[in-house]
Amino acid sequence: MCEGCVDICPWKCIWMLSTEAVADAVNTVEPGLDPDDKVIFVVDEDVCTRCGLCVDRCPTGVIIMGKTGVAPRDGDPHQRDMNHGYAYGMRF
């Protein structure tokens, strides 16, 4: 992983952590952890503003940002603000 998303984030809320660091942390869970994974992509949702710079910066397209929940009947304007329900994830 190139860590371009880590470098471009203006809020410094993205980390690439080793699987050992997460395993050693207290009260953490590793959902869907693949034994071949060497790093875990972590976004601090309390700090992230959903600006999308990391999504645009990712050369391989593995970082995705999608709307969670149901779009309103009159359409989905994709307006970004602090309460719009966007979440980050990894796409393989």
Backbone atoms as SQL, in Angstrom:
CREATE TABLE atoms (id INTEGER PRIMARY KEY, chain TEXT, resi INTEGER, resn TEXT, atom TEXT, x REAL, y REAL, z REAL);
INSERT INTO atoms VALUES
  (1, 'A', 1, 'MET', 'N', 0.843, -1.176, 0.000),
  (2, 'A', 1, 'MET', 'CA', 0.000, 0.000, 0.000),
  (3, 'A', 1, 'MET', 'C', 0.893, 1.246, 0.000),
  (4, 'A', 2, 'CYS', 'N', 0.518, 2.213, -0.801),
  (5, 'A', 2, 'CYS', 'CA', 1.369, 3.391, -0.993),
  (6, 'A', 2, 'CYS', 'C', 1.232, 4.427, 0.119),
  (7, 'A', 3, 'GLU', 'N', 0.150, 4.403, 0.868),
  (8, 'A', 3, 'GLU', 'CA', -0.144, 5.357, 1.936),
  (9, 'A', 3, 'GLU', 'C', -0.351, 6.783, 1.430),
  (10, 'A', 4, 'GLY', 'N', -0.720, 6.920, 0.157),
  (11, 'A', 4, 'GLY', 'CA', -1.025, 8.238, -0.386),
  (12, 'A', 4, 'GLY', 'C', -2.197, 8.890, 0.319),
  (13, 'A', 5, 'CYS', 'N', -3.155, 8.075, 0.739),
  (14, 'A', 5, 'CYS', 'CA', -4.319, 8.598, 1.463),
  (15, 'A', 5, 'CYS', 'C', -3.907, 9.173, 2.814),
  (16, 'A', 6, 'VAL', 'N', -2.946, 8.532, 3.447),
  (17, 'A', 6, 'VAL', 'CA', -2.440, 9.014, 4.740),
  (18, 'A', 6, 'VAL', 'C', -1.771, 10.371, 4.550),
  (19, 'A', 7, 'ASP', 'N', -0.986, 10.489, 3.475),
  (20, 'A', 7, 'ASP', 'CA', -0.261, 11.734, 3.205),
  (21, 'A', 7, 'ASP', 'C', -1.180, 12.890, 2.833),
  (22, 'A', 8, 'ILE', 'N', -2.242, 12.620, 2.074),
  (23, 'A', 8, 'ILE', 'CA', -3.087, 13.705, 1.571),
  (24, 'A', 8, 'ILE', 'C', -4.146, 14.167, 2.566),
  (25, 'A', 9, 'CYS', 'N', -4.443, 13.367, 3.571),
  (26, 'A', 9, 'CYS', 'CA', -5.508, 13.710, 4.518),
  (27, 'A', 9, 'CYS', 'C', -5.168, 14.985, 5.298),
  (28, 'A', 10, 'PRO', 'N', -5.976, 16.051, 5.144),
  (29, 'A', 10, 'PRO', 'CA', -5.678, 17.299, 5.851),
  (30, 'A', 10, 'PRO', 'C', -5.916, 17.204, 7.357),
  (31, 'A', 11, 'TRP', 'N', -6.684, 16.227, 7.792),
  (32, 'A', 11, 'TRP', 'CA', -7.011, 16.082, 9.212),
  (33, 'A', 11, 'TRP', 'C', -6.184, 14.999, 9.888),
  (34, 'A', 12, 'LYS', 'N', -5.349, 14.299, 9.107),
  (35, 'A', 12, 'LYS', 'CA', -4.480, 13.233, 9.643),
  (36, 'A', 12, 'LYS', 'C', -5.283, 12.219, 10.447),
  (37, 'A', 13, 'CYS', 'N', -6.403, 11.786, 9.882),
  (38, 'A', 13, 'CYS', 'CA', -7.266, 10.835, 10.586),
  (39, 'A', 13, 'CYS', 'C', -7.238, 9.443, 9.963),
  (40, 'A', 14, 'ILE', 'N', -6.287, 9.195, 9.046),
  (41, 'A', 14, 'ILE', 'CA', -6.157, 7.884, 8.410),
  (42, 'A', 14, 'ILE', 'C', -4.839, 7.261, 8.834),
  (43, 'A', 15, 'TRP', 'N', -4.916, 5.996, 9.207),
  (44, 'A', 15, 'TRP', 'CA', -3.706, 5.265, 9.596),
  (45, 'A', 15, 'TRP', 'C', -3.681, 3.910, 8.928),
  (46, 'A', 16, 'MET', 'N', -2.470, 3.435, 8.656),
  (47, 'A', 16, 'MET', 'CA', -2.242, 2.059, 8.239),
  (48, 'A', 16, 'MET', 'C', -1.552, 1.396, 9.421),
  (49, 'A', 17, 'LEU', 'N', -2.219, 0.461, 10.050),
  (50, 'A', 17, 'LEU', 'CA', -1.686, -0.199, 11.236),
  (51, 'A', 17, 'LEU', 'C', -1.319, -1.637, 10.921),
  (52, 'A', 18, 'SER', 'N', -0.278, -2.110, 11.565),
  (53, 'A', 18, 'SER', 'CA', 0.072, -3.521, 11.400),
  (54, 'A', 18, 'SER', 'C', -0.968, -4.377, 12.109),
  (55, 'A', 19, 'THR', 'N', -1.159, -5.580, 11.618),
  (56, 'A', 19, 'THR', 'CA', -2.124, -6.480, 12.250),
  (57, 'A', 19, 'THR', 'C', -1.698, -6.811, 13.673),
  (58, 'A', 20, 'GLU', 'N', -0.385, -6.835, 13.918),
  (59, 'A', 20, 'GLU', 'CA', 0.111, -7.100, 15.270),
  (60, 'A', 20, 'GLU', 'C', -0.275, -5.981, 16.233),
  (61, 'A', 21, 'ALA', 'N', -0.199, -4.729, 15.765),
  (62, 'A', 21, 'ALA', 'CA', -0.552, -3.594, 16.623),
  (63, 'A', 21, 'ALA', 'C', -2.022, -3.658, 17.020),
  (64, 'A', 22, 'VAL', 'N', -2.874, -4.034, 16.087),
  (65, 'A', 22, 'VAL', 'CA', -4.299, -4.131, 16.391),
  (66, 'A', 22, 'VAL', 'C', -4.563, -5.311, 17.319),
  (67, 'A', 23, 'ALA', 'N', -3.888, -6.426, 17.069),
  (68, 'A', 23, 'ALA', 'CA', -4.074, -7.611, 17.910),
  (69, 'A', 23, 'ALA', 'C', -3.628, -7.353, 19.344),
  (70, 'A', 24, 'ASP', 'N', -2.597, -6.514, 19.523),
  (71, 'A', 24, 'ASP', 'CA', -2.082, -6.207, 20.856),
  (72, 'A', 24, 'ASP', 'C', -2.895, -5.144, 21.580),
  (73, 'A', 25, 'ALA', 'N', -3.733, -4.399, 20.851),
  (74, 'A', 25, 'ALA', 'CA', -4.524, -3.332, 21.467),
  (75, 'A', 25, 'ALA', 'C', -5.632, -3.925, 22.335),
  (76, 'A', 26, 'VAL', 'N', -5.987, -3.191, 23.357),
  (77, 'A', 26, 'VAL', 'CA', -7.027, -3.637, 24.285),
  (78, 'A', 26, 'VAL', 'C', -8.411, -3.311, 23.719),
  (79, 'A', 27, 'ASN', 'N', -9.344, -4.238, 23.864),
  (80, 'A', 27, 'ASN', 'CA', -10.746, -4.046, 23.457),
  (81, 'A', 27, 'ASN', 'C', -10.924, -3.709, 21.977),
  (82, 'A', 28, 'THR', 'N', -10.183, -4.374, 21.109),
  (83, 'A', 28, 'THR', 'CA', -10.362, -4.167, 19.673),
  (84, 'A', 28, 'THR', 'C', -10.828, -5.459, 19.028),
  (85, 'A', 29, 'VAL', 'N', -11.493, -5.302, 17.911),
  (86, 'A', 29, 'VAL', 'CA', -11.984, -6.444, 17.153),
  (87, 'A', 29, 'VAL', 'C', -11.468, -6.302, 15.728),
  (88, 'A', 30, 'GLU', 'N', -11.163, -7.404, 15.094),
  (89, 'A', 30, 'GLU', 'CA', -10.682, -7.391, 13.721),
  (90, 'A', 30, 'GLU', 'C', -11.715, -8.067, 12.825),
  (91, 'A', 31, 'PRO', 'N', -12.776, -7.370, 12.442),
  (92, 'A', 31, 'PRO', 'CA', -13.821, -8.002, 11.636),
  (93, 'A', 31, 'PRO', 'C', -13.335, -8.338, 10.239),
  (94, 'A', 32, 'GLY', 'N', -13.604, -9.574, 9.816),
  (95, 'A', 32, 'GLY', 'CA', -13.259, -9.984, 8.457),
  (96, 'A', 32, 'GLY', 'C', -11.780, -9.973, 8.165),
  (97, 'A', 33, 'LEU', 'N', -10.948, -10.132, 9.164),
  (98, 'A', 33, 'LEU', 'CA', -9.505, -10.065, 8.960),
  (99, 'A', 33, 'LEU', 'C', -9.025, -11.232, 8.114),
  (100, 'A', 34, 'ASP', 'N', -8.369, -10.935, 7.018),
  (101, 'A', 34, 'ASP', 'CA', -7.786, -11.951, 6.150),
  (102, 'A', 34, 'ASP', 'C', -6.404, -12.285, 6.691),
  (103, 'A', 35, 'PRO', 'N', -6.063, -13.555, 6.858),
  (104, 'A', 35, 'PRO', 'CA', -4.744, -13.917, 7.391),
  (105, 'A', 35, 'PRO', 'C', -3.589, -13.409, 6.536),
  (106, 'A', 36, 'ASP', 'N', -3.839, -13.112, 5.261),
  (107, 'A', 36, 'ASP', 'CA', -2.782, -12.607, 4.384),
  (108, 'A', 36, 'ASP', 'C', -2.589, -11.097, 4.498),
  (109, 'A', 37, 'ASP', 'N', -3.492, -10.408, 5.181),
  (110, 'A', 37, 'ASP', 'CA', -3.363, -8.957, 5.346),
  (111, 'A', 37, 'ASP', 'C', -2.144, -8.627, 6.189),
  (112, 'A', 38, 'LYS', 'N', -1.403, -7.606, 5.763),
  (113, 'A', 38, 'LYS', 'CA', -0.236, -7.140, 6.517),
  (114, 'A', 38, 'LYS', 'C', -0.527, -5.840, 7.249),
  (115, 'A', 39, 'VAL', 'N', -1.505, -5.083, 6.751),
  (116, 'A', 39, 'VAL', 'CA', -1.884, -3.820, 7.383),
  (117, 'A', 39, 'VAL', 'C', -3.403, -3.719, 7.452),
  (118, 'A', 40, 'ILE', 'N', -3.866, -2.880, 8.359),
  (119, 'A', 40, 'ILE', 'CA', -5.289, -2.610, 8.500),
  (120, 'A', 40, 'ILE', 'C', -5.499, -1.114, 8.293),
  (121, 'A', 41, 'PHE', 'N', -6.446, -0.772, 7.437),
  (122, 'A', 41, 'PHE', 'CA', -6.780, 0.609, 7.101),
  (123, 'A', 41, 'PHE', 'C', -7.764, 1.121, 8.140),
  (124, 'A', 42, 'VAL', 'N', -7.408, 2.221, 8.821),
  (125, 'A', 42, 'VAL', 'CA', -8.256, 2.759, 9.887),
  (126, 'A', 42, 'VAL', 'C', -8.527, 4.239, 9.629),
  (127, 'A', 43, 'VAL', 'N', -9.802, 4.631, 9.722),
  (128, 'A', 43, 'VAL', 'CA', -10.194, 6.039, 9.613),
  (129, 'A', 43, 'VAL', 'C', -10.880, 6.428, 10.911),
  (130, 'A', 44, 'ASP', 'N', -10.419, 7.520, 11.524),
  (131, 'A', 44, 'ASP', 'CA', -11.065, 8.034, 12.732),
  (132, 'A', 44, 'ASP', 'C', -12.325, 8.777, 12.304),
  (133, 'A', 45, 'GLU', 'N', -13.462, 8.119, 12.433),
  (134, 'A', 45, 'GLU', 'CA', -14.735, 8.687, 11.983),
  (135, 'A', 45, 'GLU', 'C', -15.129, 9.958, 12.738),
  (136, 'A', 46, 'ASP', 'N', -14.587, 10.160, 13.924),
  (137, 'A', 46, 'ASP', 'CA', -14.910, 11.366, 14.693),
  (138, 'A', 46, 'ASP', 'C', -14.185, 12.595, 14.160),
  (139, 'A', 47, 'VAL', 'N', -13.087, 12.391, 13.439),
  (140, 'A', 47, 'VAL', 'CA', -12.281, 13.496, 12.929),
  (141, 'A', 47, 'VAL', 'C', -12.512, 13.713, 11.429),
  (142, 'A', 48, 'CYS', 'N', -12.798, 12.642, 10.708),
  (143, 'A', 48, 'CYS', 'CA', -12.958, 12.698, 9.256),
  (144, 'A', 48, 'CYS', 'C', -14.110, 13.623, 8.862),
  (145, 'A', 49, 'THR', 'N', -13.859, 14.500, 7.882),
  (146, 'A', 49, 'THR', 'CA', -14.888, 15.416, 7.385),
  (147, 'A', 49, 'THR', 'C', -15.529, 14.919, 6.089),
  (148, 'A', 50, 'ARG', 'N', -15.119, 13.761, 5.616),
  (149, 'A', 50, 'ARG', 'CA', -15.625, 13.154, 4.375),
  (150, 'A', 50, 'ARG', 'C', -15.347, 14.030, 3.162),
  (151, 'A', 51, 'CYS', 'N', -14.169, 14.636, 3.138),
  (152, 'A', 51, 'CYS', 'CA', -13.809, 15.504, 2.020),
  (153, 'A', 51, 'CYS', 'C', -13.571, 14.711, 0.740),
  (154, 'A', 52, 'GLY', 'N', -13.207, 13.442, 0.860),
  (155, 'A', 52, 'GLY', 'CA', -13.020, 12.592, -0.307),
  (156, 'A', 52, 'GLY', 'C', -11.654, 12.667, -0.952),
  (157, 'A', 53, 'LEU', 'N', -10.718, 13.422, -0.373),
  (158, 'A', 53, 'LEU', 'CA', -9.388, 13.527, -0.961),
  (159, 'A', 53, 'LEU', 'C', -8.685, 12.176, -1.020),
  (160, 'A', 54, 'CYS', 'N', -8.872, 11.357, -0.010),
  (161, 'A', 54, 'CYS', 'CA', -8.232, 10.037, 0.006),
  (162, 'A', 54, 'CYS', 'C', -8.786, 9.151, -1.111),
  (163, 'A', 55, 'VAL', 'N', -10.079, 9.261, -1.373),
  (164, 'A', 55, 'VAL', 'CA', -10.703, 8.480, -2.440),
  (165, 'A', 55, 'VAL', 'C', -10.123, 8.898, -3.783),
  (166, 'A', 56, 'ASP', 'N', -10.008, 10.204, -4.003),
  (167, 'A', 56, 'ASP', 'CA', -9.460, 10.721, -5.255),
  (168, 'A', 56, 'ASP', 'C', -7.983, 10.377, -5.409),
  (169, 'A', 57, 'ARG', 'N', -7.255, 10.343, -4.315),
  (170, 'A', 57, 'ARG', 'CA', -5.809, 10.104, -4.339),
  (171, 'A', 57, 'ARG', 'C', -5.447, 8.643, -4.575),
  (172, 'A', 58, 'CYS', 'N', -6.308, 7.721, -4.195),
  (173, 'A', 58, 'CYS', 'CA', -6.000, 6.289, -4.262),
  (174, 'A', 58, 'CYS', 'C', -5.794, 5.848, -5.714),
  (175, 'A', 59, 'PRO', 'N', -4.568, 5.415, -6.071),
  (176, 'A', 59, 'PRO', 'CA', -4.296, 5.038, -7.459),
  (177, 'A', 59, 'PRO', 'C', -4.930, 3.708, -7.867),
  (178, 'A', 60, 'THR', 'N', -5.299, 2.888, -6.906),
  (179, 'A', 60, 'THR', 'CA', -5.851, 1.570, -7.225),
  (180, 'A', 60, 'THR', 'C', -7.357, 1.490, -7.036),
  (181, 'A', 61, 'GLY', 'N', -7.971, 2.506, -6.456),
  (182, 'A', 61, 'GLY', 'CA', -9.415, 2.525, -6.274),
  (183, 'A', 61, 'GLY', 'C', -9.931, 1.620, -5.172),
  (184, 'A', 62, 'VAL', 'N', -9.072, 1.249, -4.218),
  (185, 'A', 62, 'VAL', 'CA', -9.535, 0.383, -3.133),
  (186, 'A', 62, 'VAL', 'C', -10.256, 1.141, -2.040),
  (187, 'A', 63, 'ILE', 'N', -10.067, 2.445, -1.958),
  (188, 'A', 63, 'ILE', 'CA', -10.800, 3.225, -0.959),
  (189, 'A', 63, 'ILE', 'C', -12.084, 3.709, -1.613),
  (190, 'A', 64, 'ILE', 'N', -13.186, 3.405, -0.977),
  (191, 'A', 64, 'ILE', 'CA', -14.475, 3.828, -1.511),
  (192, 'A', 64, 'ILE', 'C', -15.211, 4.635, -0.452),
  (193, 'A', 65, 'MET', 'N', -16.049, 5.517, -0.902),
  (194, 'A', 65, 'MET', 'CA', -16.894, 6.267, 0.014),
  (195, 'A', 65, 'MET', 'C', -18.295, 6.167, -0.559),
  (196, 'A', 66, 'GLY', 'N', -19.179, 5.573, 0.194),
  (197, 'A', 66, 'GLY', 'CA', -20.527, 5.387, -0.307),
  (198, 'A', 66, 'GLY', 'C', -21.555, 5.839, 0.694),
  (199, 'A', 67, 'LYS', 'N', -22.719, 6.080, 0.208),
  (200, 'A', 67, 'LYS', 'CA', -23.820, 6.518, 1.062),
  (201, 'A', 67, 'LYS', 'C', -24.385, 5.312, 1.798),
  (202, 'A', 68, 'THR', 'N', -24.519, 5.448, 3.097),
  (203, 'A', 68, 'THR', 'CA', -25.156, 4.396, 3.874),
  (204, 'A', 68, 'THR', 'C', -26.576, 4.822, 4.163),
  (205, 'A', 69, 'GLY', 'N', -27.478, 3.915, 4.056),
  (206, 'A', 69, 'GLY', 'CA', -28.876, 4.248, 4.282),
  (207, 'A', 69, 'GLY', 'C', -29.637, 4.327, 2.966),
  (208, 'A', 70, 'VAL', 'N', -30.860, 4.751, 3.034),
  (209, 'A', 70, 'VAL', 'CA', -31.743, 4.793, 1.874),
  (210, 'A', 70, 'VAL', 'C', -31.803, 6.215, 1.327),
  (211, 'A', 71, 'ALA', 'N', -31.671, 6.339, 0.013),
  (212, 'A', 71, 'ALA', 'CA', -31.756, 7.653, -0.628),
  (213, 'A', 71, 'ALA', 'C', -33.198, 8.142, -0.596),
  (214, 'A', 72, 'PRO', 'N', -33.412, 9.460, -0.465),
  (215, 'A', 72, 'PRO', 'CA', -34.774, 9.992, -0.460),
  (216, 'A', 72, 'PRO', 'C', -35.457, 9.783, -1.812),
  (217, 'A', 73, 'ARG', 'N', -36.805, 9.758, -1.817),
  (218, 'A', 73, 'ARG', 'CA', -37.574, 9.532, -3.043),
  (219, 'A', 73, 'ARG', 'C', -37.301, 10.587, -4.118),
  (220, 'A', 74, 'ASP', 'N', -37.053, 11.818, -3.699),
  (221, 'A', 74, 'ASP', 'CA', -36.862, 12.894, -4.666),
  (222, 'A', 74, 'ASP', 'C', -35.431, 12.981, -5.177),
  (223, 'A', 75, 'GLY', 'N', -34.644, 11.963, -4.948),
  (224, 'A', 75, 'GLY', 'CA', -33.284, 11.936, -5.467),
  (225, 'A', 75, 'GLY', 'C', -32.250, 12.085, -4.375),
  (226, 'A', 76, 'ASP', 'N', -31.029, 11.856, -4.738),
  (227, 'A', 76, 'ASP', 'CA', -29.914, 11.932, -3.805),
  (228, 'A', 76, 'ASP', 'C', -28.938, 12.986, -4.307),
  (229, 'A', 77, 'PRO', 'N', -28.906, 14.175, -3.698),
  (230, 'A', 77, 'PRO', 'CA', -28.071, 15.268, -4.193),
  (231, 'A', 77, 'PRO', 'C', -26.584, 15.103, -3.896),
  (232, 'A', 78, 'HIS', 'N', -26.185, 14.100, -3.123),
  (233, 'A', 78, 'HIS', 'CA', -24.786, 13.856, -2.759),
  (234, 'A', 78, 'HIS', 'C', -24.138, 15.072, -2.118),
  (235, 'A', 79, 'GLN', 'N', -24.870, 15.786, -1.308),
  (236, 'A', 79, 'GLN', 'CA', -24.302, 16.926, -0.609),
  (237, 'A', 79, 'GLN', 'C', -23.454, 16.420, 0.542),
  (238, 'A', 80, 'ARG', 'N', -22.283, 16.982, 0.690),
  (239, 'A', 80, 'ARG', 'CA', -21.391, 16.570, 1.763),
  (240, 'A', 80, 'ARG', 'C', -21.469, 17.556, 2.919),
  (241, 'A', 81, 'ASP', 'N', -21.766, 17.047, 4.089),
  (242, 'A', 81, 'ASP', 'CA', -21.695, 17.834, 5.307),
  (243, 'A', 81, 'ASP', 'C', -21.372, 16.872, 6.439),
  (244, 'A', 82, 'MET', 'N', -21.373, 17.348, 7.648),
  (245, 'A', 82, 'MET', 'CA', -20.949, 16.520, 8.772),
  (246, 'A', 82, 'MET', 'C', -21.971, 15.449, 9.155),
  (247, 'A', 83, 'ASN', 'N', -23.181, 15.510, 8.649),
  (248, 'A', 83, 'ASN', 'CA', -24.227, 14.583, 9.080),
  (249, 'A', 83, 'ASN', 'C', -24.879, 13.820, 7.934),
  (250, 'A', 84, 'HIS', 'N', -24.162, 13.604, 6.855),
  (251, 'A', 84, 'HIS', 'CA', -24.804, 13.014, 5.695),
  (252, 'A', 84, 'HIS', 'C', -24.759, 11.497, 5.631),
  (253, 'A', 85, 'GLY', 'N', -24.032, 10.823, 6.491),
  (254, 'A', 85, 'GLY', 'CA', -24.063, 9.370, 6.519),
  (255, 'A', 85, 'GLY', 'C', -23.103, 8.675, 5.584),
  (256, 'A', 86, 'TYR', 'N', -22.051, 9.342, 5.155),
  (257, 'A', 86, 'TYR', 'CA', -21.063, 8.675, 4.318),
  (258, 'A', 86, 'TYR', 'C', -20.114, 7.870, 5.188),
  (259, 'A', 87, 'ALA', 'N', -19.644, 6.777, 4.661),
  (260, 'A', 87, 'ALA', 'CA', -18.695, 5.938, 5.387),
  (261, 'A', 87, 'ALA', 'C', -17.596, 5.501, 4.429),
  (262, 'A', 88, 'TYR', 'N', -16.455, 5.206, 4.980),
  (263, 'A', 88, 'TYR', 'CA', -15.334, 4.739, 4.183),
  (264, 'A', 88, 'TYR', 'C', -15.200, 3.244, 4.320),
  (265, 'A', 89, 'GLY', 'N', -14.601, 2.632, 3.343),
  (266, 'A', 89, 'GLY', 'CA', -14.354, 1.200, 3.408),
  (267, 'A', 89, 'GLY', 'C', -13.307, 0.807, 2.392),
  (268, 'A', 90, 'MET', 'N', -13.035, -0.458, 2.333),
  (269, 'A', 90, 'MET', 'CA', -12.067, -0.987, 1.388),
  (270, 'A', 90, 'MET', 'C', -12.815, -1.862, 0.392),
  (271, 'A', 91, 'ARG', 'N', -12.406, -1.788, -0.856),
  (272, 'A', 91, 'ARG', 'CA', -12.996, -2.628, -1.897),
  (273, 'A', 91, 'ARG', 'C', -11.881, -3.480, -2.484),
  (274, 'A', 92, 'PHE', 'N', -12.072, -4.778, -2.487),
  (275, 'A', 92, 'PHE', 'CA', -11.049, -5.683, -3.033),
  (276, 'A', 92, 'PHE', 'C', -11.546, -6.362, -4.278);
